[in-house]
Amino acid sequence: MKMAASKQRPDPRKSLVGFVVGDVTYAVPIAAVQEIVAPLPLTELPHSPDVVAGVADHRGQVIPIVDLRARFRLPRVPDRRRAKWILVRVEDRTFGLAVDRVTDVFGTGGVEVRPAPSLGGGEDTRGIVGVTSYEGALVFVLDVSRLYALVSAYTDDDLAAGAE
C-alpha cells in the first residue's frame, strides 16, 4: 500500500510564523496559516469565554477571534497599532488569533522543536507544543488545534447570529 506524500513547504526551513504577545515570542506552523490581516470590527458573543474576543466578518465569512492576551492572562493594551490577526485553518474551519505583532517567517534551522516545559496540567499548558530558538530568543510553538477547541463549541449558526 502506497502512502500519500505529506504536503510540504517549498523551503522547509521557513516552517513557522512568529509573533509577540506581551514580551514573549510565539509561533504557529505556517501550514496552518491562511492569512495575516489587520484587525477588523468585532462583534462580541454573549456567554462566550473571555478568550474569545468575538467574531468578525472577513470577506463574507464569520471568523471567531481568540484573544491571546486574554488566553495568557495579560492585560489589554490600548495601543493596538501594530496588532494583527493570524487567520488559521483547523478541521476545515478558520479562526483568528489576535496578537500584538507579527515578527517573521522562520524555521528551526534543521533542529527539532524541543518538548514544551512542564507547566502543570489543564489550562496551565496553554497549548504550547514545543520550544525552539530564533535570533537568540526562545520561541514557544503553539498547538493551533488546542486553540481551536476554544471556539469549536460554537456552531456556524451561533457565529452567524453574533455577526448580525
Buried (B, 14 or more C-beta within 10 A) or exposed (E): EEEEEEEEEEEEEBBBBBBBBBEBBBBBBBBBBBEBBEBBEBBEBEEBEEBBBBBBBBEEEBBBBBBBBBBBEBEEEEEBEEBBBBBBBBEEBBBBBBBBEBBBBBBBEEEEBEEBEEEEEEEEBBBBBBBBBBEEEEBBBBBBBBBBEBBBEBEEEBBEBBBE
